[in-house]
């Protein structure tokens, strides 16, 4: 489901018919009567990866872009860590370099957010096969720039050229000084005149939509504007045709017409790529024409996010065009906003290797028992980072019943967002969601706090509800982010509440909480065994 988007229709100011996007599921529940469904062929090794496919009919980028004949020249800042000792880039983007001798190891310098198990998955090796001059932690974060010696297993992969730093993909500290409305207004293109009707904000400008989607999903607005300009010319010009007008980001689907729906679809897929790479669940991409390609193992998460998103929009030919050094997305981004790698030097690494979670308590009052109804799942949209957990109070009524139970602040901090069933608490108190630790609470009614309020631990925030998005039962959805990046609930920085540590299951919403040898399983039906009691002497 999509979180926080209670809207009836998206109506174009040009007078087109609205796209109705509503669906509500009703489920019969056990104790308590609650539920939490909320939002949520391989190439032969000897074949070239990206030979232009036969046939046509695929939507291609803005006119004037041609298939590149020379290698990609876009290179990250030399001061940033990169895997310079991996095989040299091929003579054509996306075409694999000749395979080196299998007994020649790869030298890889770790990036922020890397762990040994995830790096092993990317390189298709076992963790114990990776060596280093330094002692490596088994599962915790690796120090950026650590040399790893890795057996060579992969023959053909996508281009290893890094397109965008992680800090320019997520809404990180690099974006705090960017005035979206001023930029769009100064550019004077189609976006500056665009309006759309949204249920929560009514007539909403194009710049406001970009700002909202970027903030809610923690995706950098600069990137969203760059994609709009690259694909449809919306920022500085006008769309060339009705297709670019209705589907400016390339997802041609009647239910996804209009800017808001296009952006929501886009950020969802950017998040799938970004966090899938972070968590080691994504190692390949599949193009619209059915071609599958293994991702280069030394890419950064921001680049993988773009490669994955572009593969959903284009066939292999269009994807190669998007990597072009002169007419592709990376140089287009730089022309709009300057060198992103220079900005990255001021804010990265987003993941300090010694990062720890501050103390966080269960989000309900002492003496109450709530159900753990949702294990790790999407932080905002249905997919992406499995950063969120769900809790629900006991009730005798099914579905979206009113609740007099209170959601409380799990940590002290400054309220930086309050409204539309959402509260965000900034734990470092600087007033910015893009820096430090932030806690997101969703599906709250009767909000007790306003933006700018300071809250202490256990202060009342509101009641759990179904407000703020699609939900099948009254509950609370909460997630963490650090420096704008959603932090997976089960990972090197596990979500811990009052000493209870989250563990993911095989599927979203599945999982457990463990503490001192006790295990509580999640249950979307609020089964008896999912109850968790907050005690006075809890950590």
N, C-alpha and C positions, 0 to 999 in steps of 0.2 A: 504494500500500500504506500501511498505517498503521505508523508507526515506533514501536518500543518497547512494543508491546502484545502480548506473548505470553500470551494467555489462551485457555482452553479454552471456557468458557461464562460467561454472565452469568445467575446464578440469583437470582431475587427471593426475599427472605425470606418472602414470602407463599406460596411453594411452587409458583410457576409453572414450566413447563418451560423449560429453558435454550435460548438461541438460539445454535446452533453457527455460529461465524464463522471458518472456516478454509479456506484455499486456498493451495496451493503449486504454483508453476509450475516445470517443469524444462526447461532449454534446453540444447541441444548447443552447445558453445563452441569458439572458435578460441583463439589465444594471448593471455593465459593463459586457461585454461578457467574463466572467471568470468563473471558477469553481474550486472547491477545493476538490476533492476527492484525498487525499494523505494519505500515510501511515507513508490505513486503512482497574427401579422400586425401591422406598424407602423401607429400611428394617423395618420389624416389631420391635417394641420397645423391645420385649422379645427375639429377635433373636441375636445370636452373630454376630458381624459385619464382621469378616474376616475369616470365615471358608473357607478352601481351595476350590476353585471352581472345578467342574468336568471338564474333557476334558483336552486337551493340545493344543500345537501349539503356545503358546505365547512365545515371546523372553524373556529369563531370564538373570539375571546378569552374570558376569564373573564366570567361572567354580569354584567350591569350596564353593559357598555360599549355605547354607542350611536354611531351615525354623527354626527360633529360638524356643527353648523350654523354655527359661527363660525370665524374664522381661528385658526390656531395662534398662541399667545401666548408660547410658550417661546422665550426670547431668550438667547443667550450673554452672558457678562459683557462689558460695554461696553469693558473694557480689553483684550480679546482682539481680534486682527485679524479683520475680517470685511468682506465685500464689500457695503458699505452703499449703494453707488451703482448696484447692479444693480436691475432692475425690482422694484417693491414686491411683497410677497407677495399672492397672490390671496385672494379673500374666502373661499375654502374650500380646506383643505389638499389639495395634489395637483392642483388645477385651475390651469392656467397663467394668468399675468397677461396682459392684452392686449398684443399685440406693439407695441413701440415702433418709431419710424421706423428703417428699416434703416441710414440714414446716421448714426445716433447711436451713438457707440462706447460700450463698456462700460469702466468703471473697476474694476479688480480689484487687490486687495492680496494679495500672495503669502503662502502659508502654508509652514510648515516642511515640507521634503521636496519642494517644487515644483522642477521644472526647466522650462526653456522648451519643449522638445519635448512634454512631458506636458501642460502647460497648454494648448498649441496643440491637442492632441487633444481635450481636454475641451471647449474652446470651438469646435471644428470650424473652425479656421483654420490657416494655415501659420505656422510660427515667425517667418518674416521679416515677417509682417503685424503682429506685436505690437511696440509701441513703449513707451518708458519715458523719464522724465527722466534715468535712470541708464544706464550701460553694462551690458548684460546678458551674462552668460556663455552660450556656445552650449549646453552640455550639463551643466555642473556645477550644484550646488545654488544656488538663489536665496536671497538674504537675505529672511527673513520680513518682511512689511510693505512690500515694494517695490511701488510703483505700476506697473501695467501698463495700457496703453490698447489695447483689443482690439476689432476689428470685431464687430458684432452679427450673428450668423448663425443662432442657434437661436431658434425661435419658441415651442415648447411643451416644457416640461421638468417634472420632478417639483418638489415643494416645495423651496425653497432654505433652509428653516429647519434650522439645525444642532441635532442632537439630543444629541450626546455628543462631548466632546473626544477627540482621538486617545489621550491618556494614560490615559483610562478604558476604552478598548477593548483596547489591548495591556497586558501585565503590566509596567507602567512603574514608575518610582520612586514614583508615587502609591499603589501597592498594598503597599509594603513593611511598613507598620505595621498592616495589616489582618489580624486574627486570625479566620480562617475558621471554625474549630471553635467558638470562643467565641461568635461571632455566631450561628451556626446553633443552638447549644445554647440561647442566650438567647431566640431567636425561638420555639423550642418547637413548630414545626410538623411536618408530615409528614416533612420532610427530616431532622430531628433523630433520628428513629427508624428511618430507612431503612438497610438493609444490602444489599449485593450481593456475589456471589462472583466474584472476578477471579483468574485463574490466577497472577498474580505476587504479589498481596497477599492472596489468599484472601478471607475475609469482610471487607468494606471498608465503612466508614460513608459516608453521603451526603456529609458534609463532606469526608472524605478523597478521595472521588471528584472533587468539585469542585476541591479543591486540586491533585490530580494532573493532571487534564485542563488546568486553567488554567496550571500550571507547564510541562508538556510542550509545550503549544502557544503559550505566552506570550500568553494571553488573560486579561484582568483578571477575577479571581474575583468582584468586586462585580457586574460585568455579568452573569455567569452566574447568580448568585443573583437578580438583578433579573428576568432572563428567566424563571426558574423560578417566581418569585412572580407575575409579571404574567400568565403564560400558564396556570398551573395551581394557584397558591396554595400551593405546596409549602413555602415558607419559614416563613410565619406561620400558615398554615391547613392545610386538607386538600383534596385534589383532589375536585372535584364529582362525578366519574363515573369509570368504568373506563378511558375513553379518556385522560383526564388523568393517571390513575394509571400507565398503561403507557407513554404517550407524552407526558411532561410538557412537551416542547418542540415538539410539533406535527408531527413527522415520523412519519406513520402508516405503518409498515412493520414486518412481523413480525421482520425481521432487525435492527431498530433499537429493539426494546422494551427498557425498563429505562433507568435514569439514565445509566449509562456510555455506552452506545451513542448515546443521545440527545445527550449533551454532545459526544461526538466528532463527530457529524454537524453539530452547531451550530457548534462552533469552526472546523470545516473551511469552512463557508459564510461565517462571519464573516471568515475569513482571505481567502477568494476575493474578497469585496467590498473589504476593506481594501487588500490589496496589488494587486489589479487596478486600483484607483483610483490608488494610488501609482505604478504602473508604466505607466499610461495604456492598459491593455488592456481596461478596463471603462468604457463610456460609457452603457449603458442597462441596465434591468432588465426581466425578464419575469415576470409574475404567473402564479399557478397556473391562472387562467382564460384564459391565452393573450394577455392584453393586454401590450403592450410600451411602455415609456416611457423617454425620454431623461432622464438624470440632470442636475440643475442643475449647471452647470460650476463654480460657486463653493462647492460643498460641501467639507467636510473628509473625510478618509479614514474616521474613526470613524463619521460619519453615513452615509456610503455603505455601510459594512459592515452597519449596522443595516437600512438600506433594502433592501439586497440580501437579507439573511437573512429579513426579514419578508415579502418577496415570495415566498420559497420556502415559507412556512408558510401565508400567507393569500391569499385572492383580493383584488381591488382594494378591496372594501368593508372587509374586515378590516384591510387595510393602512392605509387612511385612518383607521380607528378607532385604530390603533396610534400615529398621529401626533397624536391629539387632545390639546389643551392641558390638559384636566382629567383624563381617564381613560386617556390613552395611556401609552406606555412611558417617555418622558422624565420626566414628573412622577412616575410610579411609582418610577423610579430615585432621583429626588431625595428623595422621602419616605422611602426606605429608607436612603440614604447621604449625604444632604445635597447641597449644590450642587456638581456636578462641575467646573463652570467655575472656581470658587474654588480647588479643589485644583490644577487645571491651571495656574493662574498661578504656582505654586511649582515646577513641573517642566517645563513646555514653554518653548521648543520642544524636542522630543525629538531633532530633527535640527539641531544647530548648523551654520550654513552653512560654517564652516571645518573641519568634521569630516574627519579622514583616518584611514585604516586603519593601525594599528601594524604593524611588520614581522612577517610570518608566513612560516614555512618549509614546504616540502613535508613531509607527515606520516609519512615513513619514513626509514630510516637512509641515511647517505652511502654511495654506491657501489651502491645497489640501484635497479633499474628496476621500476616499477609501471605498470599501465595506467590511463589516465584513462578510466574506464568510465561516468561519468555527468556530463553537462554540467548547467547550472543546472536544478534541479527543486525540488519541495516541501521545505521545511525540516523539517517533522515529518509532517503528514498528506500525502496524495498531492497535494493542491492547495494553493493559497495562494501565499505568497512563494516565488519560485524562488531560494532562498538557498543551497541545498546543492550540493555537488560530491561525486562518488564516485571512489574509487581502489581498486585491487585488485592484490595481488601475483601474481607468476607462480606457476603451479601446473600439474601434469600431471593433476590430477583434476578432474572436472566438478562443478558444483553447489556444495553447501555443505561443501567439504572442510576438514579441519583445516589450519591454517597455522601455521608456526613463525616467520613474518615478524612484525616488531614495528611497531606504530603508536607514533609518538613525539609528544611535545608540540611543537606548532608555534610556541608562544610561551610565555614564562614567566608564571606566575600561580598563583592559589590554586584548588585543586580544591573546587568548591562542590557538586558532585553526582557520585557514583560508585556505580553499581549498576545491575542489570538491563540490562547491556551498554551503559551510557551513562556518559560522563565529560563534565563541563562545567568549563571552566577560566575563571575570572574574571581578566581581565588587569589590572584596576586593584587587585585584592587586597583589596577592601572586604568580600568575603564575600557579595555580593548578586548574583543573576542579573538583577535588575531595573535595575541601574545599570551604566553604562559598557560596555566591550567584553567579550563572552563568546564562547568557542568551544565548540561542541557536537561531540562525537564519538559516533557510534552504531555498533552492531554489533561491540562489542569483547568478546572472551572473555579469561579469565585476567587480570582487572584487576590492575594493579600499584600502583594508588594508591587512597587513601581520601579521603573528604570531610575537608577541613581540611589536607591535604598541600599544601606548596608545591612546584611543579615548575619546573625550568629548561628551556630550549630543548633538545630532543632526549632528554629523559628518557623512559623507557619507560612506555607507558600500558596496553598489552594487545595481543592479537592480533586481526587482522581475522577476521570470522566472519559467520554469518547470524543470530546471536542478537539479541534485542531487537526482533523484528518480522518481517514477511514479507520474504523476500529469495530470490532465485533463485540466488545465488552468493556466495561469500565475498568480502567487501569492507568498506571503511570509508566511512561517510557523515559528512560534516562540514559545518557551517554556522556563520555568525556572527550575532550580534545586538548591538544597541547600545541602551541604555536600555529594554530589553525588546522592541524592535522588530527583527524579522528583517531583515537587510540583503540585498537581492537581489544575487546573484553577478555579474550584469551590469547595471550602472546607474551612477549618479553616483559611487558608492563601490565600484568593482569589486573582486571577490575576487582578491587577488594573493598567490601563494605562491612564495617564492624567485624573485621577478621574473616569474613566469608569470601572465598576466592572463586571467581567465575571460571568455568571450563566449558568450552564449546562442544557440541555434539556433532554428529555427521551432517546434520542439516540445520539451517537457520531456525532459531527458536528452541532448538534442542540444547541440552547441556545440564550442568549441575553447579551447585555451590558447595564448597567443602570448607570445614573448619575443625581442627583438632580431631580428625578422624571421622567426623560426622559428614554425611553426604545428603543433600537435598536436591532431588531432580526437578527440572522444570516441567510444568504441565500447562498447556494452553487452556485446559478445562478447569484449572484450579483444584486438582485432586488433593485429597487429604495429605498425602505424603509430600506435597510441594509447599506446605505451610512453613513459615519461618517466623520465629518469635524474637522480637527485639527486647533484650534484657537490660536492666539498669546498669549492670556492670560490664556490658559489652564494650569492646575496644572503641 
